[in-house]
Amino acid sequence: MDKRFNLIDEPWIPVADKGRVSLRQIFTDASCRALGGNPVEKIALMKLLLAIAQAAATPDDETAWRALGAQGLAEKCLAYLDQWHDRFDLYGDKPFLQMPAIAAAEVKSYGTVLPHVATGNTTVLNGGQVERVLSDADKAVLLICQMGFALGGKKTDNKVVLTPGYQGKNNDKGKPATGKPGPAVAHMGLLHNLLQGESVQQSLWLNLLTREQVAQSQRFPAGIGVAPWQQMPSGEDDAVARDLKHSLMGRLLPLCRFCLLTENGLHYSEGIAHANYKEGMWDPTVAVNQSGKEHKALWVNPEKRPWRELTALLGFLAQQQSAGFECLQLAAGVARACACVESFAIWSGGLRVSSNAGEQYASGTDDFVESVIWVHGDALNQLWFDQLQAEMTALDELAKGLYGRVVGYFKAQLVDGGDLAAQATQLFWQLCERDFQRLLDHCEQGEAHVEARRQLRRRFAGYAQQAYDRYCPKDTARQLDAWARCRPDHGKYLQQEA
């Protein structure tokens, strides 16, 4: 293809309140507040920007990181982009993050690899699911997402193998296998977590890992690694591919799909097969519990919004920390953020997916989720965390009590109310979400905060009663009797020390 679209100069990255911007603008315009797009696009683009930042200016230790600063990082990234300008063209002889040798693979339409687009015999429910013609900017975002968030299934043309003798694309019978899920998705959709500052530049600085942190994590034997646009692998299992499997750069841009863009679609085949969390390798943004016989990861759950996982994600703040979930990105960044910025956010999100016979897809209750939780750096301490844990434990008890009361209401009428009790509990958590930020702000010590928590507890108790009334009508005498006998009693919750 003779056309050109350089990602450094052309606008393609969605940014809140700005529209599309170029890579150069990301690192020159400090008013770029936050990345746009759906949660998967946000994570994938943030990982690309972090890969650029790690390649351009990985500090040796915390002292070097502080001296660098957000502005210093942006300047080094700009100089780096100028140095490697020709490697960021979406087309040409060395297309960005693409494999010209994969041209022998079958061409798939772009909608085939987008989880929210209906292709083939899939039913179209709304206009957003209709496949449309993509601009070069759209293709660039799609390509970045495929590097780590590709869904498993038969869409990949695994007949084409670039590394001689490589058997990773074949099944037990020696025939082309279905494509494996991207390492950032895994089986059901991993929950990813990042620090978010007041601008994209500050967010990158807060999430930038030092060489010392990478070495101490003992997770990346090859260290930071080499950015793939500097040296692309020639196949699925050459020396470059093996280095990417063991480096931080290989988790930021895993190259799990080998792609080549065309006018009408993309050549598409499985790329580098990375180890998963059960094998001891996972993204710095993913939280994994290593205490049991098998590693357990935090998954995206549309019925349990990410803000409800905050105490698990921040477990490292507890003085007597028991073994629990660990997220390298948060463990490495929260303390430094508390010391260097007045306030910052913990962003969590991802996509829940289903799978059947090796095919992954989004259907039923599967959906994108994300939460942005702002915290004040000077308040984030042991007392704050203990208070948050106490409040969340009390809310969980309130939700369990509500579930039992709704079940009891229907049982009194000889009806199975399990499904409706689950819906009532879900409504309760949805109502609580609107006040969760206020709860975080008042987990500090002091009489004013104690009184604010008391008011919030009364509001949360009201939400439980509202959910109960919604699903437990009292229109008939029999219903009224059951409603009165099973009505939630929030006295213990309200009398607890806030």
Secondary structure, DSSP 8 states (H G I E B T S, - for coil): -----BTTTS--EEETTTEEE-HHHHHH-TT---B-S-HHHHHHHHHHHHHHHHHHH--SSHHHHHHHHHHHHHHHHHHHHHHTGGGGBSSSSS-TT--GGGGGS-EE-GGGG-TTS--TT----SGGGS-----HHHHHHHHHHHHHH---BTTS-TT---STT--TTB-TTSSB--B---TTTTTTTB-EEEEE-SSHHHHHHHH---HHHHHHHT--TTTT---TTTS--SSTTSHHHHHHHTSHHHHHS---EEEEE-SS-EEEEE------GGGT---TTB-EE-SSSS-EE-B--TTS-GGGGHHHHTGGGSTT--S-EE-HHHHHHHHHHHHH-SEEEEEEEEE--EEETTEEE--TT--EEEEEEEEEGGG-SHHHHHHHHHHHHHHHHHHHHHHHHHHHHHHTTT---HHHHHHHHHHHHHHHHHHHHHHHHT-SSSHHHHHHHHHHHHHHHHHHHHHHHHHS---SHHHHHHHHHH----HHHHHS--
